[in-house]
Amino acid sequence: MISRLHNPSSRVPLVNPQQARQVMGTLGLLIALCGNRSCLGIILQQARSEIASLLHSEEQARNPSQAA
């Protein structure tokens, strides 16, 4: 376990991409249900944006050659 912590090649993913996409879809449905201009809708949009950012960062870390 200790060697894994110090080995930069054994990177543990921050998020599961499939789960992140599912959560983003669910948030989209909830945003549509409560309205994108309601207080709750704005909070849900922010959460969806944060997950999208994490997913984007994870995909860039997996494919650094496409990170442009």
C-alpha positions in Angstrom: 0.0 0.0 0.0 2.8 2.4 0.8 4.5 1.8 -2.5 1.3 2.5 -4.3 1.0 5.9 -2.6 4.5 6.9 -3.8 4.2 5.5 -7.3 2.9 8.2 -9.7 2.0 5.7 -12.3 -0.6 4.1 -10.1 -3.2 6.9 -10.4 -6.5 6.4 -8.8 -9.3 8.0 -10.7 -11.1 10.9 -9.0 -14.5 10.0 -10.4 -16.2 7.1 -12.2 -17.0 8.6 -15.6 -20.1 6.4 -16.1 -21.5 7.4 -12.8 -20.6 11.0 -13.3 -22.6 11.0 -16.6 -25.6 9.4 -15.0 -25.6 11.9 -12.2 -25.3 14.8 -14.7 -28.3 13.3 -16.5 -30.3 13.0 -13.3 -29.5 16.6 -12.4 -30.6 17.7 -15.8 -34.0 16.0 -15.2 -34.3 17.6 -11.8 -33.4 21.0 -13.2 -36.1 20.6 -15.8 -38.6 19.6 -13.1 -38.0 22.5 -10.8 -37.1 25.1 -13.4 -33.7 26.4 -14.3 -34.4 29.9 -12.9 -35.6 28.8 -9.5 -33.2 28.9 -6.6 -33.0 25.1 -6.5 -32.5 24.9 -10.2 -29.5 27.2 -10.0 -28.0 25.1 -7.2 -28.5 22.0 -9.2 -27.0 23.6 -12.3 -23.9 24.5 -10.2 -23.6 20.9 -9.0 -23.9 19.6 -12.6 -21.3 22.1 -13.7 -18.9 20.9 -11.0 -19.4 17.2 -12.0 -18.8 18.1 -15.6 -15.6 19.8 -14.6 -14.4 16.8 -12.7 -15.3 14.5 -15.6 -13.4 16.8 -18.0 -10.3 16.8 -15.7 -10.5 13.0 -15.4 -10.7 12.6 -19.2 -7.7 14.9 -19.7 -5.7 13.0 -17.1 -6.4 9.7 -19.0 -5.6 11.2 -22.4 -3.0 14.0 -21.9 -2.3 14.1 -25.7 -5.9 15.4 -26.3 -5.7 18.0 -23.5 -5.6 21.0 -25.8 
